[in-house]
Amino acid sequence: MTRVRMAMFVVAACLGLGAPAVAEVKLPAVFSDHMVLQRDKPIPVWGWDAPGTEVTVILGEAKATAKADDKGLWKASLPAQKANSTGQKLAVKGTSEKAFSDVLVGEVWLCSGQSNMEWTVAASDNPQQEIAKGDHPLIRHIKIPHRPSAKAETDVQTKGWEVASPKTVAQFTAVGYYFAVNLRKDKDLAGVPVGLIGSNWGGTRIEPWTTPEGFQAVPALKNIADKLSDFPSKDAKGNINHQTPLALYNGMIAPLVPYGIRGALWYQGESNNGEGMLYADKMKALIHGWRKLWSDEALPFYFVQIAPFTYRNTNLPFLWEAQLAASKIPGVGMAATMDISNIKDIHPKNKQEVGRRLALIALARTYGREGLVISGPFYKSMKAEGGKARISFDGVAGGLASRDGKELSHFTVAGPDKKFVPAKAVIEGNEVVVSADAVSEIAAVRFGWAETAEPNLANKEGLPAYPFRTDDWK
């Protein structure tokens, strides 16, 4: 061997060029220092190593083993643990060793959707004050990077879990963060860590977040389910189109499974405005698919009503109608936003109240707290009385009220001619009586049925009434 070739060989050896890769144990990036693991459920831990390698996982006193299959994948399951706010070490031993520090056990929530979920604490109301008081060491957040994919990925690149502090909280999902803050105001959850997985992307439709099995489970979406092999498609430059079905499930949800979570928070719909009740079918597909992913048919799924905004069309009320229909799926809840919107800004800044309302739903539905009022009035029934109509509601709680003390707004009525006119509305007990001089026989009532409607009907607990129509006219 010449001296030159010998020198090249030595350099290559030193750099590892051309040498066989050294086997080592690896875990997906959702595992990192400062992570929160889901309490009261078996804890899945998985990764890769040389085929046939026995891998041991240790957390505190708990231990589990697994064997890497012929492709190198191993999956272990630690026994369920109670909440633990004291940082522990998660150790993984295979052909090499890996350890994660400051690991907590508590409640983990997936925070997904489009820009209103991705919206940060720094961009929301009172950012300086909120960031300054952001010292919440038991609240942790991990941001999943934007990544469409043509196949279901097994890992992502991320900075890992971050501890809430004035140095970090500015970039947390605001809705998720305020949800966590309000959960921990509950006396039984005050000492329970909360982990937030921020997998969201501004401007995205619902279809890219949905799984194949989700589409296949909803007959109304057969046109998508029959073409799943065509998705996700590429654009003219050869890049993956992140708005096509499956694209973000593949790249931003699949890599998280089966990391233990308690449930999901969802804020999306602006990009699907115009679809009406079809959006309810797409919500069914999304929810069904995610529940199958995590093998939990009752996985809590709580979402946010799209706020009033000047879209300059008449479609938004029909999306609200679809969201209301989706909220009736078992284990699903919706936080209304009719009173905390900004019709000139598609990103209302009051994410504090959005997070609080989601937390109310979770406290009642997931954590079993009794006596909480978690929604405003919802339409129940109408009784026509000639020139008047009497509207009954669910969600009345302590009684109906005008949240600003003024006459009730945004009620309209129509006679058999189907021409709607503004109506006078008066609270009588737990009902609202509507009338209009121009309509002698009321055939239908609508409330808040306009994209910029910010009506003032609420219950005495301050939660707004949800828009409705009593008709099904086209």
N, C-alpha and C positions, 0 to 999 in steps of 0.2 A: 504493500500500500504506500503510495507516495506521501510525502510530508503534507502536501496540500490536502489530499483526501483524508489523511489521518486527522489533520486539524479540523476539517469540516465535520468529520465523524464525532470528534470530541465536543465541538460546539453544539451539534445536533443532539448529542446525548444530554448535554447540560440543559438544553432548552426543552428537551422532551420531544423533539421533532421525530416523527416516524416511529416512536416507541409505542407499545401497546398502552392504552389508557389504564391507569391504576383504579381498581374497583373501589368505590366508597359509597357509604350510605347517603342517600339524598332524600329530602322532603320537599313538597311543593312550597312556594313562597308564602302561602297563607299561614304557614307556621313560622313564627319569628319570636324574638324576645318581646315581652310585654303583651303577648296575646291573651285573649280571654277565651276559655273553653266553656262549652255549654254544660251547666250543672244538671243534675238529676236525670241524665241520660247516659248510656254508654258513650265513651269518648273515642271516636274513630281517629286513628293516626295511620298515615300511609306514606309510601314513597317508593324508592327504587334502590336496588343493590344488585350485586352479582347473582345470577340465577342460582337457586338452591341455598342461598345464605339464610341462616336463621337470624332474625332481627328481634332484639328485646327493647321494649319501650317501658320507661319507668317515670312515674310522676308521684312524688311523695312516697307513700307506702304501697302504692298500686303498681302492678307490673303486668305486662302482656307480651306475648311472643307471636311471631308470624314468620312465614318462610317465603322468600322471594320465588315467584313462579318462573317459568322458562323465559319470560320476557323481562324478568327483573323486578316486577311489581310485587310489593308486599302490603298487606293491610292488617293492622292490629286493632284491637278494641279494648280500651281500658274500662274497668267497671265505673259505673256512674258515681259521681262525687257530689257532695253538698257544696254550696257556695263557699268560696275561700278567697278572702281579700288580702291574704298574705302571699307574696310572690314565692313561687316554687320553681324548681328546675325540672324541665322535661328533658330526659336523657334518652338517646336512641343509640343502640349499639349493634353494629353489623360488621362488615369488613372494616369499617372505621367507626368512629364515635362522633356524635353531634349532640350538642346540648343547647337548650333555650332557657333563658333566665327570666325572672319576674313574670312567671306565668300565673294568671288568676283563673278562677272558676266562677262563672256567674251566668248572666243572660246575654245571648248573642242574637242580634237582629240584622238581617240583610236589608239594606237601604238602596232601593233601585228605582229606575225610571228615567225621566229626562231632566231638563235643566232645573226645574224647581226642586228636585231632590238633590241635584249636584250643587245647587246654590250654597255658598259658604257662609259661615258665621261672619266673616269679614265684609260680606256684601249685603248683610241683612240689617235690620233695625239696630240702632245703638251699638255699633261694632266696637268702639273703643271701650265702652263700659263692660260689654259682654266679654271681650277678650281679656280685660284686666282681671275679671273675676272667674276666669276659666280654669282655675286650679282644681281639677277634679281627677285625682290620680286613679280612681276606680272606673273612670270612663275611658275607653280605648277605641281607636279608630284605625282602620286600614283602608286605603284607597286603591281600588283596582283600576289599572290604566285602561284607556280606550283601546280596544283591540277586536276588530271583526276577524272572523276566521271561517274557512271553508270546511273545517272539521272540528269535532269536539276536542278542545285542547285539554291537556292534563296539568298545565302549570301556567303561571303568569309571572311577569316581572313587576315587582312592587317594592316600595321602600320599607314595607313591613308595618307592623303595628306601632302606633304612637300613643303616648299617654297624654290625656288632656291637660294642658297647662297654658298659661298666657303666651308661651312661645310656639305652641302647636295648634291650638284650637281654632285659630282664624281660618284654617283651610279645611276644617271638618264640614261634612254635610250639616247645614244648619238645622234642617228638619230632624235629622237623626239625633243630633246633639241635644236639641231642646227636648226631644222625646226622652232621651236618657236622663237628662237633668230632672225632668218631671217624674219619671218612674222612681227615681231615688229619693223623692220627697215623701214617698209612702214609707211609713215607719217600718214596715217589714222588709222593705227593699233598700233601706238607707245604707246598709252595709254590704249590699250585693253588687259586685262589679257588673258593668254593662259594656259589651263589645259591639261595635258598629262596623259592618262590612259595607263600604261604600262602592257599590258596583252600579254606576249610573253614567249617562252620557246625554248632554243637552241636545235637544232637537230630534231625538230618536222616536221612531214609531214603536208600537207594542210588538209587532210581528218579529223583529229580530231577537227579542228577548225570550221568545216562546220556544218550547221544545217540540221535537217531532211528535212525541206521544200526545202532547197537548193539542196540536192541530188535528191529529187523527181521532181524538175523542169527541170532537164537536162537529156534527153533521153539516152545520151551516158553513163550515170552513173546508169542505171537501175540495173545493177548487184549489186551495193551497196544499192540503194534505196529499192530493194526487200528484203534485209536482215538486215534492220535497227534494228529489234528486237534482232539480234544477237550481236549488239554492245552496249557499248564497252565490249570487252572480257577481261578475266582475265588471268594472266600468271600462270605458274606452282605453284607459291607460293600463289595464290589467290589474288594478287594485281591487280588493274585495269590497263590494258595496255594503256598507254597514247598515243600510236600511232594509235589506232583504230578509225574509224569514230565516231564522236560525243563526244569523251572523253573530249576534252578541250573546246568545245562549252559548254558542260554540266557543267564543273567545273570552267571555267575561263571567259566565255562570258555571259552565261545566267544570272549569278548573277548581271551583270551590267545593264541589261535591266529593265526599260526604261530610265535610266539616260541620260539626254540630251547630245548629241554630235553633232558637225558640220559635221564630217566625219571620215574616217579611213585611216591610213597609214599602209602599208603592205610591209614586206621585208622577203620573204620566197621563197623556190624553190630548194635550194641545196639538200634537202632530197628527192625531187621528180625527180631529174635529171635522165633521161633515159626514161621518159614517152612520150616525144615529144608532139604532139598536144593534147593528152589526158589531159595534164596539163591545157590547155586553157579551156576545159570543166569543170575541177575542179575549176578553177578560177571563171567561170560563176556561178557555184553552190555556192561558198563561198560568192560572191558579192550579188547574188540574195537573199540568206538566210539572210545575215546581213541587207540588205535593208528592208526585211519583218519584221525582229525583231524590227527595229526602226521605222517601218511604214513610210518609206521615200524611195520611188522608185528612187529618184534622189540623194541619199546619196553619197557625193563625196568619191571616193576610189582611192587613189594614191599609187602606188607601185614602188619598186626599181628593176631594172634589175639585175639578178645575175651576178656578176663580173667574168671575166676570171680567171681561176684557173686550176692547173694541177690535174684534176680528173683522168687522165690516161685512158680516153676513148674518144669516138667521139660523145658523146651524147649532150653535152652542147649547140651547135648551134641549135639543134632541140628544146631545152627548150626555148632558146631565141626566136625562131620562134613562139612558143606557147605564150610567154609573149607579143610579139608584137601583136598577134591576140587578146589577152585579153585586150590590151590597147585601142582597138577600140570599146569596150563596151561603150555606152553612160555614161558620168559622170566619166570615168576612165582615169587616166593618168599614164605615166611611166617615171621615171628618169633613164637615161642611165648611165652606169658606165665603159664603155670600156676603158676609159683613166685614171681611178683612182683606178685601181685594183692592186693586188699583186699576181702573178701567183704561188707564193710559200706559200701564206697565204690565207686561205678561208675567213678570216676576215680582209679585207682591213681596214687600220686604219684611212683613210681620211673620217671620218663620217661628217666632217664639210661641205664638198662639196655635199655629199649626201643630207644632210638636206637642204642646199641652193637650190638644184635643185628641191626637193619636194616643197619647199616654193614658188619657181617661178611658178610651176604648179598651186598651190593653189591660189596664188595671181591673176593669170590670169583667172582660171576657176571658182573659188569659190567667189573671192572677186572683180572680174570684172575689174582688172587693165589692161589698154590697152597699147599696144606697147611693151610688154615684149616678149622676145625670150625664149621659154620654152623647146625647144628640138633641137637636132642636126638634120642633114640631114637623111631623111628616103627614102628608095628606092621607086620610082614612076613608072618608065618604062624603057625599054631597046629598042634601035633601032639598029639592026644588019646592019653593013655596010661592008660586005665582011670579010676582015681580021681584022676589028675593030668593036667595039660595043660602042654605046653612051648611057650613063646612066643618067637619069633625077631623080631629088630628090624633095621631099617636105622638109620643114624645113631648106631651104637654108638661109633664113633671109638676112643678109648683104652680103652673098656670101660664096662660098666654099673656104677652106683653108687647108693647111697642118699645123697641130698644132705645129710641131717641125721644120718646114721649110725644111724638107727633102722630097725626092720623096715619093709619096703615096705608102703605104704598104698594104699587105694582100688582094690584088685582085688576083683572079685566073680565068682562062677561060678554056672552053672545046669546042671541035668540036662535030660533030655527034657521035664520038666514046665514048663520055662521060668521057674522060680522062682529068682531070684538071691539068693545069700547071700554074706556076706563070706568072703574066701578068704585063706589064708596064701600068701605069695609069697616065693620065695627065688631069689637070683641064682646061676646056675650057668654060669660062663664068660660068654659073650655072650648067654645066654638067661635067661628067668625061668620057673621052674617053680611052678605054682599048684595048690592043692588045698584041699578043705574036707571036714571029717568028715561033713557032712550030705549031700554029693553023691558018690555012688559011681561015677557015670559022667558026666564033664563033657562037655556038649554045646556050651557057649558060655562065653566069658570077656569081661568088660568091665573097662575101666581108666579111672578118673577120670570115670565116667559119672554125674556129678551137677553141678549148677550151682555148688555151693560147694566142689567138690573141689580141693584143693591138694596133689596127690600128691608123693611124694618121690623117685620113680624119675627118674634122670638119667644122663647119661654122665659120665665122669670129668673132662670139660672144663667141667662145671657147667651144661650146657643141659638143660632138663627134657624128659621124655618127653611125647609128645602123647597125649591121650585117644583110646581106640579101643573098638570092639566087634567081636567075631568073628561075630556073628549079624546077620541082617537082619529080626529079628522086629518086628512092629508094637507 
